[in-house]
Amino acid sequence: MHFTVDDVEAAARAARAHGGTAHQQGLYSTEAILTDPDGARFFVTVRREL
């Protein structure tokens, strides 16, 4: 599953705050793999302006 978000860092912090994990390629990355507390993985990517 894949979601676009305005802020990848905020999404990663929210995942961690709710018992999940975040796998990122450094600070200010444009994408991350997040895992919910049950182990399901999903991807988030920063929303780009058109």
mmCIF file as gemmi writes it, N, C-alpha and C atoms, coordinates in Angstrom:
data_model
loop_
_atom_site.group_PDB
_atom_site.id
_atom_site.type_symbol
_atom_site.label_atom_id
_atom_site.label_alt_id
_atom_site.label_comp_id
_atom_site.label_asym_id
_atom_site.label_entity_id
_atom_site.label_seq_id
_atom_site.pdbx_PDB_ins_code
_atom_site.Cartn_x
_atom_site.Cartn_y
_atom_site.Cartn_z
_atom_site.occupancy
_atom_site.B_iso_or_equiv
_atom_site.pdbx_formal_charge
_atom_site.auth_seq_id
_atom_site.auth_asym_id
_atom_site.pdbx_PDB_model_num
ATOM 1 N N . MET Axp A 1 ? 0.85 -1.154 0 1 0 ? 1 A 1
ATOM 2 C CA . MET Axp A 1 ? 0 0 0 1 0 ? 1 A 1
ATOM 3 C C . MET Axp A 1 ? 0.902 1.225 0 1 0 ? 1 A 1
ATOM 4 N N . HIS Axp A 2 ? 0.483 2.253 -0.684 1 0 ? 2 A 1
ATOM 5 C CA . HIS Axp A 2 ? 1.29 3.45 -0.86 1 0 ? 2 A 1
ATOM 6 C C . HIS Axp A 2 ? 0.43 4.686 -0.645 1 0 ? 2 A 1
ATOM 7 N N . PHE Axp A 3 ? 0.972 5.651 0.099 1 0 ? 3 A 1
ATOM 8 C CA . PHE Axp A 3 ? 0.266 6.903 0.365 1 0 ? 3 A 1
ATOM 9 C C . PHE Axp A 3 ? 1.177 8.074 0.042 1 0 ? 3 A 1
ATOM 10 N N . THR Axp A 4 ? 0.6 9.162 -0.454 1 0 ? 4 A 1
ATOM 11 C CA . THR Axp A 4 ? 1.352 10.405 -0.568 1 0 ? 4 A 1
ATOM 12 C C . THR Axp A 4 ? 1.015 11.266 0.636 1 0 ? 4 A 1
ATOM 13 N N . VAL Axp A 5 ? 2.02 11.937 1.159 1 0 ? 5 A 1
ATOM 14 C CA . VAL Axp A 5 ? 1.864 12.769 2.359 1 0 ? 5 A 1
ATOM 15 C C . VAL Axp A 5 ? 2.566 14.107 2.135 1 0 ? 5 A 1
ATOM 16 N N . ASP Axp A 6 ? 2.205 15.093 2.917 1 0 ? 6 A 1
ATOM 17 C CA . ASP Axp A 6 ? 2.868 16.39 2.836 1 0 ? 6 A 1
ATOM 18 C C . ASP Axp A 6 ? 4.224 16.375 3.524 1 0 ? 6 A 1
ATOM 19 N N . ASP Axp A 7 ? 4.391 15.517 4.538 1 0 ? 7 A 1
ATOM 20 C CA . ASP Axp A 7 ? 5.614 15.519 5.342 1 0 ? 7 A 1
ATOM 21 C C . ASP Axp A 7 ? 5.962 14.09 5.756 1 0 ? 7 A 1
ATOM 22 N N . VAL Axp A 8 ? 6.979 13.533 5.131 1 0 ? 8 A 1
ATOM 23 C CA . VAL Axp A 8 ? 7.402 12.157 5.431 1 0 ? 8 A 1
ATOM 24 C C . VAL Axp A 8 ? 7.886 12.035 6.871 1 0 ? 8 A 1
ATOM 25 N N . GLU Axp A 9 ? 8.615 13.039 7.351 1 0 ? 9 A 1
ATOM 26 C CA . GLU Axp A 9 ? 9.117 13.007 8.725 1 0 ? 9 A 1
ATOM 27 C C . GLU Axp A 9 ? 7.967 12.953 9.733 1 0 ? 9 A 1
ATOM 28 N N . ALA Axp A 10 ? 6.925 13.732 9.493 1 0 ? 10 A 1
ATOM 29 C CA . ALA Axp A 10 ? 5.766 13.734 10.393 1 0 ? 10 A 1
ATOM 30 C C . ALA Axp A 10 ? 5.056 12.386 10.355 1 0 ? 10 A 1
ATOM 31 N N . ALA Axp A 11 ? 4.959 11.789 9.18 1 0 ? 11 A 1
ATOM 32 C CA . ALA Axp A 11 ? 4.334 10.468 9.069 1 0 ? 11 A 1
ATOM 33 C C . ALA Axp A 11 ? 5.141 9.42 9.834 1 0 ? 11 A 1
ATOM 34 N N . ALA Axp A 12 ? 6.466 9.501 9.743 1 0 ? 12 A 1
ATOM 35 C CA . ALA Axp A 12 ? 7.332 8.566 10.465 1 0 ? 12 A 1
ATOM 36 C C . ALA Axp A 12 ? 7.188 8.753 11.967 1 0 ? 12 A 1
ATOM 37 N N . ARG Axp A 13 ? 7.153 10.001 12.417 1 0 ? 13 A 1
ATOM 38 C CA . ARG Axp A 13 ? 6.967 10.261 13.852 1 0 ? 13 A 1
ATOM 39 C C . ARG Axp A 13 ? 5.618 9.728 14.334 1 0 ? 13 A 1
ATOM 40 N N . ALA Axp A 14 ? 4.577 9.913 13.544 1 0 ? 14 A 1
ATOM 41 C CA . ALA Axp A 14 ? 3.245 9.426 13.915 1 0 ? 14 A 1
ATOM 42 C C . ALA Axp A 14 ? 3.235 7.901 13.998 1 0 ? 14 A 1
ATOM 43 N N . ALA Axp A 15 ? 3.888 7.239 13.061 1 0 ? 15 A 1
ATOM 44 C CA . ALA Axp A 15 ? 3.953 5.775 13.096 1 0 ? 15 A 1
ATOM 45 C C . ALA Axp A 15 ? 4.629 5.3 14.378 1 0 ? 15 A 1
ATOM 46 N N . ARG Axp A 16 ? 5.75 5.92 14.719 1 0 ? 16 A 1
ATOM 47 C CA . ARG Axp A 16 ? 6.468 5.538 15.944 1 0 ? 16 A 1
ATOM 48 C C . ARG Axp A 16 ? 5.644 5.828 17.188 1 0 ? 16 A 1
ATOM 49 N N . ALA Axp A 17 ? 4.957 6.965 17.2 1 0 ? 17 A 1
ATOM 50 C CA . ALA Axp A 17 ? 4.155 7.356 18.368 1 0 ? 17 A 1
ATOM 51 C C . ALA Axp A 17 ? 2.997 6.4 18.611 1 0 ? 17 A 1
ATOM 52 N N . HIS Axp A 18 ? 2.567 5.697 17.567 1 0 ? 18 A 1
ATOM 53 C CA . HIS Axp A 18 ? 1.43 4.78 17.702 1 0 ? 18 A 1
ATOM 54 C C . HIS Axp A 18 ? 1.863 3.317 17.7 1 0 ? 18 A 1
ATOM 55 N N . GLY Axp A 19 ? 3.151 3.062 18.008 1 0 ? 19 A 1
ATOM 56 C CA . GLY Axp A 19 ? 3.627 1.688 18.171 1 0 ? 19 A 1
ATOM 57 C C . GLY Axp A 19 ? 4.195 1.043 16.929 1 0 ? 19 A 1
ATOM 58 N N . GLY Axp A 20 ? 4.304 1.786 15.842 1 0 ? 20 A 1
ATOM 59 C CA . GLY Axp A 20 ? 4.879 1.249 14.615 1 0 ? 20 A 1
ATOM 60 C C . GLY Axp A 20 ? 6.356 1.582 14.506 1 0 ? 20 A 1
ATOM 61 N N . THR Axp A 21 ? 6.915 1.311 13.341 1 0 ? 21 A 1
ATOM 62 C CA . THR Axp A 21 ? 8.311 1.633 13.074 1 0 ? 21 A 1
ATOM 63 C C . THR Axp A 21 ? 8.399 2.372 11.746 1 0 ? 21 A 1
ATOM 64 N N . ALA Axp A 22 ? 9.526 3.029 11.538 1 0 ? 22 A 1
ATOM 65 C CA . ALA Axp A 22 ? 9.769 3.748 10.29 1 0 ? 22 A 1
ATOM 66 C C . ALA Axp A 22 ? 11.171 3.42 9.805 1 0 ? 22 A 1
ATOM 67 N N . HIS Axp A 23 ? 11.283 3.125 8.533 1 0 ? 23 A 1
ATOM 68 C CA . HIS Axp A 23 ? 12.563 2.823 7.897 1 0 ? 23 A 1
ATOM 69 C C . HIS Axp A 23 ? 12.779 3.881 6.824 1 0 ? 23 A 1
ATOM 70 N N . GLN Axp A 24 ? 13.733 4.778 7.065 1 0 ? 24 A 1
ATOM 71 C CA . GLN Axp A 24 ? 13.974 5.898 6.171 1 0 ? 24 A 1
ATOM 72 C C . GLN Axp A 24 ? 15.429 5.919 5.723 1 0 ? 24 A 1
ATOM 73 N N . GLN Axp A 25 ? 15.672 6.637 4.643 1 0 ? 25 A 1
ATOM 74 C CA . GLN Axp A 25 ? 17.022 6.825 4.146 1 0 ? 25 A 1
ATOM 75 C C . GLN Axp A 25 ? 17.544 8.185 4.601 1 0 ? 25 A 1
ATOM 76 N N . GLY Axp A 26 ? 17.645 8.405 5.888 1 0 ? 26 A 1
ATOM 77 C CA . GLY Axp A 26 ? 18.183 9.641 6.425 1 0 ? 26 A 1
ATOM 78 C C . GLY Axp A 26 ? 17.131 10.714 6.638 1 0 ? 26 A 1
ATOM 79 N N . LEU Axp A 27 ? 17.545 11.789 7.294 1 0 ? 27 A 1
ATOM 80 C CA . LEU Axp A 27 ? 16.638 12.901 7.551 1 0 ? 27 A 1
ATOM 81 C C . LEU Axp A 27 ? 16.242 13.572 6.245 1 0 ? 27 A 1
ATOM 82 N N . TYR Axp A 28 ? 15.051 14.113 6.234 1 0 ? 28 A 1
ATOM 83 C CA . TYR Axp A 28 ? 14.515 14.847 5.093 1 0 ? 28 A 1
ATOM 84 C C . TYR Axp A 28 ? 14.374 13.985 3.842 1 0 ? 28 A 1
ATOM 85 N N . SER Axp A 29 ? 14.216 12.69 4.027 1 0 ? 29 A 1
ATOM 86 C CA . SER Axp A 29 ? 14.029 11.822 2.877 1 0 ? 29 A 1
ATOM 87 C C . SER Axp A 29 ? 12.648 12.065 2.273 1 0 ? 29 A 1
ATOM 88 N N . THR Axp A 30 ? 12.497 11.687 1.033 1 0 ? 30 A 1
ATOM 89 C CA . THR Axp A 30 ? 11.238 11.906 0.338 1 0 ? 30 A 1
ATOM 90 C C . THR Axp A 30 ? 10.329 10.686 0.374 1 0 ? 30 A 1
ATOM 91 N N . GLU Axp A 31 ? 10.798 9.605 0.99 1 0 ? 31 A 1
ATOM 92 C CA . GLU Axp A 31 ? 9.962 8.414 1.116 1 0 ? 31 A 1
ATOM 93 C C . GLU Axp A 31 ? 10.393 7.603 2.332 1 0 ? 31 A 1
ATOM 94 N N . ALA Axp A 32 ? 9.483 6.771 2.797 1 0 ? 32 A 1
ATOM 95 C CA . ALA Axp A 32 ? 9.781 5.908 3.938 1 0 ? 32 A 1
ATOM 96 C C . ALA Axp A 32 ? 8.909 4.661 3.865 1 0 ? 32 A 1
ATOM 97 N N . ILE Axp A 33 ? 9.393 3.598 4.457 1 0 ? 33 A 1
ATOM 98 C CA . ILE Axp A 33 ? 8.613 2.379 4.646 1 0 ? 33 A 1
ATOM 99 C C . ILE Axp A 33 ? 8.202 2.386 6.108 1 0 ? 33 A 1
ATOM 100 N N . LEU Axp A 34 ? 6.914 2.34 6.358 1 0 ? 34 A 1
ATOM 101 C CA . LEU Axp A 34 ? 6.393 2.334 7.715 1 0 ? 34 A 1
ATOM 102 C C . LEU Axp A 34 ? 5.782 0.979 8.008 1 0 ? 34 A 1
ATOM 103 N N . THR Axp A 35 ? 5.847 0.577 9.269 1 0 ? 35 A 1
ATOM 104 C CA . THR Axp A 35 ? 5.257 -0.682 9.701 1 0 ? 35 A 1
ATOM 105 C C . THR Axp A 35 ? 4.314 -0.392 10.849 1 0 ? 35 A 1
ATOM 106 N N . ASP Axp A 36 ? 3.092 -0.91 10.748 1 0 ? 36 A 1
ATOM 107 C CA . ASP Axp A 36 ? 2.136 -0.686 11.835 1 0 ? 36 A 1
ATOM 108 C C . ASP Axp A 36 ? 2.42 -1.652 12.977 1 0 ? 36 A 1
ATOM 109 N N . PRO Axp A 37 ? 1.765 -1.499 14.131 1 0 ? 37 A 1
ATOM 110 C CA . PRO Axp A 37 ? 2.057 -2.356 15.287 1 0 ? 37 A 1
ATOM 111 C C . PRO Axp A 37 ? 1.829 -3.851 15.035 1 0 ? 37 A 1
ATOM 112 N N . ASP Axp A 38 ? 1.017 -4.194 14.028 1 0 ? 38 A 1
ATOM 113 C CA . ASP Axp A 38 ? 0.771 -5.598 13.707 1 0 ? 38 A 1
ATOM 114 C C . ASP Axp A 38 ? 1.751 -6.15 12.685 1 0 ? 38 A 1
ATOM 115 N N . GLY Axp A 39 ? 2.668 -5.301 12.195 1 0 ? 39 A 1
ATOM 116 C CA . GLY Axp A 39 ? 3.689 -5.76 11.264 1 0 ? 39 A 1
ATOM 117 C C . GLY Axp A 39 ? 3.393 -5.504 9.798 1 0 ? 39 A 1
ATOM 118 N N . ALA Axp A 40 ? 2.248 -4.908 9.472 1 0 ? 40 A 1
ATOM 119 C CA . ALA Axp A 40 ? 1.926 -4.609 8.075 1 0 ? 40 A 1
ATOM 120 C C . ALA Axp A 40 ? 2.766 -3.423 7.61 1 0 ? 40 A 1
ATOM 121 N N . ARG Axp A 41 ? 3.362 -3.561 6.43 1 0 ? 41 A 1
ATOM 122 C CA . ARG Axp A 41 ? 4.197 -2.486 5.884 1 0 ? 41 A 1
ATOM 123 C C . ARG Axp A 41 ? 3.428 -1.668 4.867 1 0 ? 41 A 1
ATOM 124 N N . PHE Axp A 42 ? 3.751 -0.383 4.827 1 0 ? 42 A 1
ATOM 125 C CA . PHE Axp A 42 ? 3.208 0.495 3.795 1 0 ? 42 A 1
ATOM 126 C C . PHE Axp A 42 ? 4.223 1.593 3.516 1 0 ? 42 A 1
ATOM 127 N N . PHE Axp A 43 ? 4.086 2.213 2.375 1 0 ? 43 A 1
ATOM 128 C CA . PHE Axp A 43 ? 5.039 3.212 1.918 1 0 ? 43 A 1
ATOM 129 C C . PHE Axp A 43 ? 4.401 4.587 1.926 1 0 ? 43 A 1
ATOM 130 N N . VAL Axp A 44 ? 5.183 5.592 2.252 1 0 ? 44 A 1
ATOM 131 C CA . VAL Axp A 44 ? 4.75 6.98 2.121 1 0 ? 44 A 1
ATOM 132 C C . VAL Axp A 44 ? 5.777 7.725 1.29 1 0 ? 44 A 1
ATOM 133 N N . THR Axp A 45 ? 5.286 8.612 0.455 1 0 ? 45 A 1
ATOM 134 C CA . THR Axp A 45 ? 6.131 9.434 -0.413 1 0 ? 45 A 1
ATOM 135 C C . THR Axp A 45 ? 5.642 10.865 -0.3 1 0 ? 45 A 1
ATOM 136 N N . VAL Axp A 46 ? 6.574 11.803 -0.33 1 0 ? 46 A 1
ATOM 137 C CA . VAL Axp A 46 ? 6.199 13.208 -0.242 1 0 ? 46 A 1
ATOM 138 C C . VAL Axp A 46 ? 5.372 13.604 -1.465 1 0 ? 46 A 1
ATOM 139 N N . ARG Axp A 47 ? 4.352 14.392 -1.222 1 0 ? 47 A 1
ATOM 140 C CA . ARG Axp A 47 ? 3.474 14.882 -2.281 1 0 ? 47 A 1
ATOM 141 C C . ARG Axp A 47 ? 4.221 15.959 -3.066 1 0 ? 47 A 1
ATOM 142 N N . ARG Axp A 48 ? 4.26 15.82 -4.35 1 0 ? 48 A 1
ATOM 143 C CA . ARG Axp A 48 ? 4.957 16.782 -5.218 1 0 ? 48 A 1
ATOM 144 C C . ARG Axp A 48 ? 3.959 17.751 -5.827 1 0 ? 48 A 1
ATOM 145 N N . GLU Axp A 49 ? 4.393 18.991 -5.98 1 0 ? 49 A 1
ATOM 146 C CA . GLU Axp A 49 ? 3.567 19.978 -6.669 1 0 ? 49 A 1
ATOM 147 C C . GLU Axp A 49 ? 3.593 19.688 -8.148 1 0 ? 49 A 1
ATOM 148 N N . LEU Axp A 50 ? 2.465 19.877 -8.789 1 0 ? 50 A 1
ATOM 149 C CA . LEU Axp A 50 ? 2.394 19.641 -10.248 1 0 ? 50 A 1
ATOM 150 C C . LEU Axp A 50 ? 2.757 20.844 -11.031 1 0 ? 50 A 1
